[in-house]
Amino acid sequence: MADEIETGCREWVATEWPFERVAYPGRDVSWQAVPTVGTEGD
């Protein structure tokens, strides 16, 4: 079931949201590669 949910979410984001690049932490990139709020001058 998790695969179907992920596929549905990816399709929904791709068709309904105007983002040029979308990353899915823990799937496409590691959680370690995602900046933490406040670490880059926020």
mmCIF file as Biopython writes it, N, C-alpha, C and O atoms, coordinates in Angstrom:
data_model
#
loop_
_atom_site.group_PDB
_atom_site.id
_atom_site.type_symbol
_atom_site.label_atom_id
_atom_site.label_alt_id
_atom_site.label_comp_id
_atom_site.label_asym_id
_atom_site.label_entity_id
_atom_site.label_seq_id
_atom_site.pdbx_PDB_ins_code
_atom_site.Cartn_x
_atom_site.Cartn_y
_atom_site.Cartn_z
_atom_site.occupancy
_atom_site.B_iso_or_equiv
_atom_site.auth_seq_id
_atom_site.auth_asym_id
_atom_site.pdbx_PDB_model_num
ATOM 1   N N  . MET A ? 1  ? 0.806  -1.194 0.000   1.0 0.0 1  A 1 
ATOM 2   C CA . MET A ? 1  ? 0.000  0.000  0.000   1.0 0.0 1  A 1 
ATOM 3   C C  . MET A ? 1  ? 0.858  1.271  0.000   1.0 0.0 1  A 1 
ATOM 4   O O  . MET A ? 1  ? 0.470  2.278  -0.593  1.0 0.0 1  A 1 
ATOM 5   N N  . ALA A ? 2  ? 1.999  1.229  0.649   1.0 0.0 2  A 1 
ATOM 6   C CA . ALA A ? 2  ? 2.856  2.411  0.718   1.0 0.0 2  A 1 
ATOM 7   C C  . ALA A ? 2  ? 3.291  2.862  -0.674  1.0 0.0 2  A 1 
ATOM 8   O O  . ALA A ? 2  ? 3.378  4.060  -0.944  1.0 0.0 2  A 1 
ATOM 9   N N  . ASP A ? 3  ? 3.561  1.906  -1.549  1.0 0.0 3  A 1 
ATOM 10  C CA . ASP A ? 3  ? 3.972  2.262  -2.913  1.0 0.0 3  A 1 
ATOM 11  C C  . ASP A ? 3  ? 2.860  2.986  -3.653  1.0 0.0 3  A 1 
ATOM 12  O O  . ASP A ? 3  ? 3.119  3.936  -4.392  1.0 0.0 3  A 1 
ATOM 13  N N  . GLU A ? 4  ? 1.619  2.541  -3.456  1.0 0.0 4  A 1 
ATOM 14  C CA . GLU A ? 4  ? 0.489  3.192  -4.116  1.0 0.0 4  A 1 
ATOM 15  C C  . GLU A ? 4  ? 0.278  4.615  -3.589  1.0 0.0 4  A 1 
ATOM 16  O O  . GLU A ? 4  ? -0.053 5.522  -4.352  1.0 0.0 4  A 1 
ATOM 17  N N  . ILE A ? 5  ? 0.471  4.801  -2.294  1.0 0.0 5  A 1 
ATOM 18  C CA . ILE A ? 5  ? 0.330  6.138  -1.702  1.0 0.0 5  A 1 
ATOM 19  C C  . ILE A ? 5  ? 1.423  7.059  -2.225  1.0 0.0 5  A 1 
ATOM 20  O O  . ILE A ? 5  ? 1.150  8.200  -2.598  1.0 0.0 5  A 1 
ATOM 21  N N  . GLU A ? 6  ? 2.655  6.571  -2.253  1.0 0.0 6  A 1 
ATOM 22  C CA . GLU A ? 6  ? 3.761  7.392  -2.763  1.0 0.0 6  A 1 
ATOM 23  C C  . GLU A ? 6  ? 3.524  7.765  -4.228  1.0 0.0 6  A 1 
ATOM 24  O O  . GLU A ? 6  ? 3.710  8.920  -4.611  1.0 0.0 6  A 1 
ATOM 25  N N  . THR A ? 7  ? 3.123  6.810  -5.034  1.0 0.0 7  A 1 
ATOM 26  C CA . THR A ? 7  ? 2.866  7.082  -6.450  1.0 0.0 7  A 1 
ATOM 27  C C  . THR A ? 7  ? 1.758  8.104  -6.601  1.0 0.0 7  A 1 
ATOM 28  O O  . THR A ? 7  ? 1.881  9.033  -7.399  1.0 0.0 7  A 1 
ATOM 29  N N  . GLY A ? 8  ? 0.687  7.953  -5.856  1.0 0.0 8  A 1 
ATOM 30  C CA . GLY A ? 8  ? -0.419 8.906  -5.916  1.0 0.0 8  A 1 
ATOM 31  C C  . GLY A ? 8  ? -0.003 10.300 -5.498  1.0 0.0 8  A 1 
ATOM 32  O O  . GLY A ? 8  ? -0.394 11.284 -6.127  1.0 0.0 8  A 1 
ATOM 33  N N  . CYS A ? 9  ? 0.784  10.393 -4.444  1.0 0.0 9  A 1 
ATOM 34  C CA . CYS A ? 9  ? 1.263  11.703 -3.978  1.0 0.0 9  A 1 
ATOM 35  C C  . CYS A ? 9  ? 2.168  12.360 -5.008  1.0 0.0 9  A 1 
ATOM 36  O O  . CYS A ? 9  ? 2.048  13.557 -5.271  1.0 0.0 9  A 1 
ATOM 37  N N  . ARG A ? 10 ? 3.063  11.591 -5.585  1.0 0.0 10 A 1 
ATOM 38  C CA . ARG A ? 10 ? 3.965  12.144 -6.605  1.0 0.0 10 A 1 
ATOM 39  C C  . ARG A ? 10 ? 3.181  12.637 -7.823  1.0 0.0 10 A 1 
ATOM 40  O O  . ARG A ? 10 ? 3.475  13.703 -8.364  1.0 0.0 10 A 1 
ATOM 41  N N  . GLU A ? 11 ? 2.194  11.867 -8.247  1.0 0.0 11 A 1 
ATOM 42  C CA . GLU A ? 11 ? 1.375  12.281 -9.394  1.0 0.0 11 A 1 
ATOM 43  C C  . GLU A ? 11 ? 0.579  13.542 -9.062  1.0 0.0 11 A 1 
ATOM 44  O O  . GLU A ? 11 ? 0.477  14.445 -9.893  1.0 0.0 11 A 1 
ATOM 45  N N  . TRP A ? 12 ? 0.018  13.609 -7.861  1.0 0.0 12 A 1 
ATOM 46  C CA . TRP A ? 12 ? -0.763 14.765 -7.443  1.0 0.0 12 A 1 
ATOM 47  C C  . TRP A ? 12 ? 0.115  16.015 -7.400  1.0 0.0 12 A 1 
ATOM 48  O O  . TRP A ? 12 ? -0.277 17.061 -7.916  1.0 0.0 12 A 1 
ATOM 49  N N  . VAL A ? 13 ? 1.289  15.917 -6.794  1.0 0.0 13 A 1 
ATOM 50  C CA . VAL A ? 13 ? 2.189  17.073 -6.721  1.0 0.0 13 A 1 
ATOM 51  C C  . VAL A ? 13 ? 2.613  17.493 -8.134  1.0 0.0 13 A 1 
ATOM 52  O O  . VAL A ? 13 ? 2.658  18.687 -8.432  1.0 0.0 13 A 1 
ATOM 53  N N  . ALA A ? 14 ? 2.920  16.538 -8.993  1.0 0.0 14 A 1 
ATOM 54  C CA . ALA A ? 14 ? 3.378  16.850 -10.352 1.0 0.0 14 A 1 
ATOM 55  C C  . ALA A ? 14 ? 2.304  17.539 -11.188 1.0 0.0 14 A 1 
ATOM 56  O O  . ALA A ? 14 ? 2.623  18.370 -12.039 1.0 0.0 14 A 1 
ATOM 57  N N  . THR A ? 15 ? 1.035  17.205 -10.954 1.0 0.0 15 A 1 
ATOM 58  C CA . THR A ? 15 ? -0.024 17.769 -11.790 1.0 0.0 15 A 1 
ATOM 59  C C  . THR A ? 15 ? -0.724 18.972 -11.175 1.0 0.0 15 A 1 
ATOM 60  O O  . THR A ? 15 ? -1.269 19.799 -11.906 1.0 0.0 15 A 1 
ATOM 61  N N  . GLU A ? 16 ? -0.723 19.091 -9.857  1.0 0.0 16 A 1 
ATOM 62  C CA . GLU A ? 16 ? -1.516 20.137 -9.199  1.0 0.0 16 A 1 
ATOM 63  C C  . GLU A ? 16 ? -0.706 21.264 -8.572  1.0 0.0 16 A 1 
ATOM 64  O O  . GLU A ? 16 ? -1.276 22.288 -8.194  1.0 0.0 16 A 1 
ATOM 65  N N  . TRP A ? 17 ? 0.585  21.103 -8.453  1.0 0.0 17 A 1 
ATOM 66  C CA . TRP A ? 17 ? 1.413  22.110 -7.803  1.0 0.0 17 A 1 
ATOM 67  C C  . TRP A ? 17 ? 2.440  22.635 -8.796  1.0 0.0 17 A 1 
ATOM 68  O O  . TRP A ? 17 ? 3.003  21.854 -9.563  1.0 0.0 17 A 1 
ATOM 69  N N  . PRO A ? 18 ? 2.697  23.944 -8.800  1.0 0.0 18 A 1 
ATOM 70  C CA . PRO A ? 18 ? 3.585  24.561 -9.794  1.0 0.0 18 A 1 
ATOM 71  C C  . PRO A ? 18 ? 5.076  24.532 -9.427  1.0 0.0 18 A 1 
ATOM 72  O O  . PRO A ? 18 ? 5.805  25.465 -9.760  1.0 0.0 18 A 1 
ATOM 73  N N  . PHE A ? 19 ? 5.526  23.497 -8.762  1.0 0.0 19 A 1 
ATOM 74  C CA . PHE A ? 19 ? 6.939  23.417 -8.389  1.0 0.0 19 A 1 
ATOM 75  C C  . PHE A ? 19 ? 7.762  22.896 -9.558  1.0 0.0 19 A 1 
ATOM 76  O O  . PHE A ? 19 ? 7.346  21.976 -10.262 1.0 0.0 19 A 1 
ATOM 77  N N  . GLU A ? 20 ? 8.940  23.494 -9.758  1.0 0.0 20 A 1 
ATOM 78  C CA . GLU A ? 20 ? 9.842  23.020 -10.809 1.0 0.0 20 A 1 
ATOM 79  C C  . GLU A ? 20 ? 10.627 21.802 -10.358 1.0 0.0 20 A 1 
ATOM 80  O O  . GLU A ? 20 ? 10.882 20.891 -11.146 1.0 0.0 20 A 1 
ATOM 81  N N  . ARG A ? 21 ? 11.009 21.787 -9.090  1.0 0.0 21 A 1 
ATOM 82  C CA . ARG A ? 21 ? 11.792 20.674 -8.557  1.0 0.0 21 A 1 
ATOM 83  C C  . ARG A ? 21 ? 11.212 20.268 -7.213  1.0 0.0 21 A 1 
ATOM 84  O O  . ARG A ? 21 ? 11.029 21.104 -6.328  1.0 0.0 21 A 1 
ATOM 85  N N  . VAL A ? 22 ? 10.928 19.005 -7.066  1.0 0.0 22 A 1 
ATOM 86  C CA . VAL A ? 22 ? 10.379 18.483 -5.819  1.0 0.0 22 A 1 
ATOM 87  C C  . VAL A ? 22 ? 11.291 17.367 -5.328  1.0 0.0 22 A 1 
ATOM 88  O O  . VAL A ? 22 ? 11.686 16.494 -6.101  1.0 0.0 22 A 1 
ATOM 89  N N  . ALA A ? 23 ? 11.618 17.398 -4.054  1.0 0.0 23 A 1 
ATOM 90  C CA . ALA A ? 23 ? 12.425 16.337 -3.455  1.0 0.0 23 A 1 
ATOM 91  C C  . ALA A ? 23 ? 11.598 15.663 -2.370  1.0 0.0 23 A 1 
ATOM 92  O O  . ALA A ? 23 ? 10.811 16.308 -1.677  1.0 0.0 23 A 1 
ATOM 93  N N  . TYR A ? 24 ? 11.784 14.393 -2.237  1.0 0.0 24 A 1 
ATOM 94  C CA . TYR A ? 24 ? 11.077 13.623 -1.227  1.0 0.0 24 A 1 
ATOM 95  C C  . TYR A ? 24 ? 12.109 13.060 -0.253  1.0 0.0 24 A 1 
ATOM 96  O O  . TYR A ? 24 ? 12.694 12.006 -0.502  1.0 0.0 24 A 1 
ATOM 97  N N  . PRO A ? 25 ? 12.332 13.776 0.870   1.0 0.0 25 A 1 
ATOM 98  C CA . PRO A ? 25 ? 13.330 13.325 1.843   1.0 0.0 25 A 1 
ATOM 99  C C  . PRO A ? 25 ? 13.041 11.890 2.295   1.0 0.0 25 A 1 
ATOM 100 O O  . PRO A ? 25 ? 11.900 11.518 2.568   1.0 0.0 25 A 1 
ATOM 101 N N  . GLY A ? 26 ? 14.086 11.121 2.361   1.0 0.0 26 A 1 
ATOM 102 C CA . GLY A ? 26 ? 13.944 9.725  2.728   1.0 0.0 26 A 1 
ATOM 103 C C  . GLY A ? 26 ? 13.649 8.833  1.538   1.0 0.0 26 A 1 
ATOM 104 O O  . GLY A ? 26 ? 13.695 7.608  1.645   1.0 0.0 26 A 1 
ATOM 105 N N  . ARG A ? 27 ? 13.345 9.448  0.398   1.0 0.0 27 A 1 
ATOM 106 C CA . ARG A ? 27 ? 13.082 8.701  -0.842  1.0 0.0 27 A 1 
ATOM 107 C C  . ARG A ? 27 ? 14.100 9.112  -1.902  1.0 0.0 27 A 1 
ATOM 108 O O  . ARG A ? 27 ? 14.930 8.302  -2.313  1.0 0.0 27 A 1 
ATOM 109 N N  . ASP A ? 28 ? 14.039 10.367 -2.345  1.0 0.0 28 A 1 
ATOM 110 C CA . ASP A ? 28 ? 14.935 10.867 -3.394  1.0 0.0 28 A 1 
ATOM 111 C C  . ASP A ? 28 ? 16.253 11.383 -2.837  1.0 0.0 28 A 1 
ATOM 112 O O  . ASP A ? 28 ? 17.294 11.269 -3.485  1.0 0.0 28 A 1 
ATOM 113 N N  . VAL A ? 29 ? 16.209 11.940 -1.656  1.0 0.0 29 A 1 
ATOM 114 C CA . VAL A ? 29 ? 17.414 12.454 -0.982  1.0 0.0 29 A 1 
ATOM 115 C C  . VAL A ? 29 ? 17.398 11.950 0.455   1.0 0.0 29 A 1 
ATOM 116 O O  . VAL A ? 29 ? 16.342 11.652 1.012   1.0 0.0 29 A 1 
ATOM 117 N N  . SER A ? 30 ? 18.574 11.862 1.038   1.0 0.0 30 A 1 
ATOM 118 C CA . SER A ? 30 ? 18.634 11.406 2.430   1.0 0.0 30 A 1 
ATOM 119 C C  . SER A ? 30 ? 18.178 12.527 3.362   1.0 0.0 30 A 1 
ATOM 120 O O  . SER A ? 30 ? 18.243 13.705 3.010   1.0 0.0 30 A 1 
ATOM 121 N N  . TRP A ? 31 ? 17.726 12.154 4.525   1.0 0.0 31 A 1 
ATOM 122 C CA . TRP A ? 31 ? 17.317 13.160 5.502   1.0 0.0 31 A 1 
ATOM 123 C C  . TRP A ? 31 ? 18.511 14.018 5.920   1.0 0.0 31 A 1 
ATOM 124 O O  . TRP A ? 31 ? 18.336 15.189 6.258   1.0 0.0 31 A 1 
ATOM 125 N N  . GLN A ? 32 ? 19.707 13.461 5.902   1.0 0.0 32 A 1 
ATOM 126 C CA . GLN A ? 32 ? 20.903 14.217 6.262   1.0 0.0 32 A 1 
ATOM 127 C C  . GLN A ? 32 ? 21.196 15.329 5.268   1.0 0.0 32 A 1 
ATOM 128 O O  . GLN A ? 32 ? 21.840 16.316 5.623   1.0 0.0 32 A 1 
ATOM 129 N N  . ALA A ? 33 ? 20.738 15.189 4.039   1.0 0.0 33 A 1 
ATOM 130 C CA . ALA A ? 33 ? 20.981 16.192 3.005   1.0 0.0 33 A 1 
ATOM 131 C C  . ALA A ? 33 ? 19.995 17.359 3.070   1.0 0.0 33 A 1 
ATOM 132 O O  . ALA A ? 33 ? 20.180 18.365 2.385   1.0 0.0 33 A 1 
ATOM 133 N N  . VAL A ? 34 ? 18.954 17.230 3.885   1.0 0.0 34 A 1 
ATOM 134 C CA . VAL A ? 34 ? 17.930 18.277 3.990   1.0 0.0 34 A 1 
ATOM 135 C C  . VAL A ? 34 ? 18.340 19.265 5.077   1.0 0.0 34 A 1 
ATOM 136 O O  . VAL A ? 34 ? 18.571 18.869 6.219   1.0 0.0 34 A 1 
ATOM 137 N N  . PRO A ? 35 ? 18.434 20.554 4.729   1.0 0.0 35 A 1 
ATOM 138 C CA . PRO A ? 35 ? 18.812 21.536 5.752   1.0 0.0 35 A 1 
ATOM 139 C C  . PRO A ? 35 ? 17.771 21.638 6.868   1.0 0.0 35 A 1 
ATOM 140 O O  . PRO A ? 35 ? 16.573 21.478 6.637   1.0 0.0 35 A 1 
ATOM 141 N N  . THR A ? 36 ? 18.243 21.901 8.046   1.0 0.0 36 A 1 
ATOM 142 C CA . THR A ? 36 ? 17.361 22.106 9.190   1.0 0.0 36 A 1 
ATOM 143 C C  . THR A ? 36 ? 17.002 23.582 9.264   1.0 0.0 36 A 1 
ATOM 144 O O  . THR A ? 36 ? 17.846 24.434 8.985   1.0 0.0 36 A 1 
ATOM 145 N N  . VAL A ? 37 ? 15.782 23.896 9.629   1.0 0.0 37 A 1 
ATOM 146 C CA . VAL A ? 37 ? 15.346 25.275 9.749   1.0 0.0 37 A 1 
ATOM 147 C C  . VAL A ? 37 ? 16.290 26.022 10.695  1.0 0.0 37 A 1 
ATOM 148 O O  . VAL A ? 37 ? 16.588 25.556 11.794  1.0 0.0 37 A 1 
ATOM 149 N N  . GLY A ? 38 ? 16.747 27.175 10.247  1.0 0.0 38 A 1 
ATOM 150 C CA . GLY A ? 38 ? 17.619 27.996 11.073  1.0 0.0 38 A 1 
ATOM 151 C C  . GLY A ? 38 ? 19.095 27.764 10.864  1.0 0.0 38 A 1 
ATOM 152 O O  . GLY A ? 38 ? 19.918 28.455 11.464  1.0 0.0 38 A 1 
ATOM 153 N N  . THR A ? 39 ? 19.454 26.798 10.018  1.0 0.0 39 A 1 
ATOM 154 C CA . THR A ? 39 ? 20.885 26.507 9.834   1.0 0.0 39 A 1 
ATOM 155 C C  . THR A ? 39 ? 21.498 27.251 8.675   1.0 0.0 39 A 1 
ATOM 156 O O  . THR A ? 39 ? 22.719 27.254 8.523   1.0 0.0 39 A 1 
ATOM 157 N N  . GLU A ? 40 ? 20.676 27.886 7.847   1.0 0.0 40 A 1 
ATOM 158 C CA . GLU A ? 40 ? 21.225 28.600 6.679   1.0 0.0 40 A 1 
ATOM 159 C C  . GLU A ? 40 ? 20.777 30.053 6.661   1.0 0.0 40 A 1 
ATOM 160 O O  . GLU A ? 40 ? 20.469 30.601 5.602   1.0 0.0 40 A 1 
ATOM 161 N N  . GLY A ? 41 ? 20.742 30.675 7.830   1.0 0.0 41 A 1 
ATOM 162 C CA . GLY A ? 41 ? 20.420 32.089 7.901   1.0 0.0 41 A 1 
ATOM 163 C C  . GLY A ? 41 ? 18.938 32.405 7.894   1.0 0.0 41 A 1 
ATOM 164 O O  . GLY A ? 41 ? 18.552 33.542 7.622   1.0 0.0 41 A 1 
ATOM 165 N N  . ASP A ? 42 ? 18.091 31.408 8.193   1.0 0.0 42 A 1 
ATOM 166 C CA . ASP A ? 42 ? 16.638 31.662 8.241   1.0 0.0 42 A 1 
ATOM 167 C C  . ASP A ? 42 ? 16.280 32.564 9.385   1.0 0.0 42 A 1 
ATOM 168 O O  . ASP A ? 42 ? 15.106 32.882 9.576   1.0 0.0 42 A 1 
#
